[in-house]
Amino acid sequence: MKDQEINERFKKEDKRDLVPAVALSACVHILLFIGLFSVFQWSTDSETVYAELWAPEPVSAGNDPKGAAVKVPDMPEPQPNQEDELRESQEAQEAAEREAAAQEALMKEEAIRREAERQEALEAAERERVEAEQRAEEARQAEEARRAEEARQAAERAEAERIEKARQEAIEAERRAEEERAQKEAERLAQEKLAKERLAAEEARRQAEAKRAEEARLAEEKRLAEEKRKEEARIAEEKRQAEAKRIAAAKKAEEERRQRERIRQAMRQQELARLNAKIDPDSDHSGTPTGDKRNRRQNLTGQALASYNARIIACVRPNITIEVPSSTRRGQFIAEFMVRPLPNGELAGAPAQVKQSGWPAYDNAVRNAILKCSPFPIPDNKYNLPKEVRLRFDPVDDRR
């Protein structure tokens, strides 16, 4: 493509340079013709001279832009007396021809020069094209090399990143493993510490429980001893009071007996007197009075005795002040007491425990409740107060 542009440019330049060359050649031929015509006219004025000019070489039509050579007119043959003029004319013609030949040589040289320049330009363009192709190839190779280098560097970076990532992952895995080992070790130490603390706490708890149990045992022993002392003192006091009451009651009973006896004697006397007043004077009977069966009382037995015992237990139970555990089973703790009521319902002495329940606190609570219930309720008039009453208590019945 570039070679065609260069050829077109040189063709245009050749056409531009060819016009002046053709014009110059035409001018030279015209001048030569005018010169020859003038010489011919001058020669014909004196005499007719015929001269014939022969060109050493024909004029080429290649230099004529119109493709037609300038035809030199035939010269008349020189006359013998016109040799000088003819020689001059020939010299002028030769000079003109030489000038034309020189001009043509210049034009050839110019054409050769231009052709050389064109060839040089073509060669330069070819060199430039080759150089451009070489530069393009070098650029392509450089681009390929650059891309290959970039690919190599990218591969190296990727490999380096992969190695670094693997190293970081290995470091992270090692760190996590170390953390797990540290955590497991911390958990193991914490578990050991917790186990030691539990053992210490358990030991402290056992020691505390043992201490509390010992203190409770000592306190219970002390309480039992104190209760025993108080019970003994209470029993002694009750015995003393009972003895005093017994003596007082005996005295009172004796006094009441004597009073009743006196009353009975008086009533008997009155009754005898009344009966004697009703006796027929003629009767043989001595008037022995009959007994008053309305004043006779029966002893409590069977259902009546059980009902009376229930009345006494119902009087005692509200006075039993003790907390009964919910785990207590019926029949587990049974306490039985024997009491001796006086005719007025009061107790003749302290309650006698005939069966211990195995729970001393409950036994004491029942005993105190029996004392609080004195005097006992009196049975109906038709029943005598029993000499002894056996009472049975179960803490399950006293649970609130």
VENPEBEL-V325707 format. One line per field, one symbol per residue. burial: b if it has 9 or more other ideal C-beta (glycine too) atoms within 8 Angstrom, else e. A space follows every 10 residues. Layout:
burial=???
This chain:
burial=eebeebbeeb eebbeebbbe bbebbbebbe bbbebbbebb eebbeeeebb bebeeeeebe eebbeeeeeb ebeebbebbe ebeebbebbb ebbeebbebb eebbeebeeb beebbebbee bbeebbebbe eeeeeeeeee eeeeeeeeee eeeeeeeeee eeeeeeeeee eeeeeeeeee eeeeeeeeee eeeeeeeeee eeeeeeeeee eeeeeeeeee eeebeebeee beebbeebbe ebeebbeebe eeeeeeeeee eeeeeeebee bbeebeeebe eeeeeeeeee eeeeeeeeeb eeebbeebbe bbbebbbebb ebebeeebee eebbbbbbbb bbeebbbbbb bebeeebebe ebbbbbbbbb bebbebeebe eebebbeebb bebbbbebee
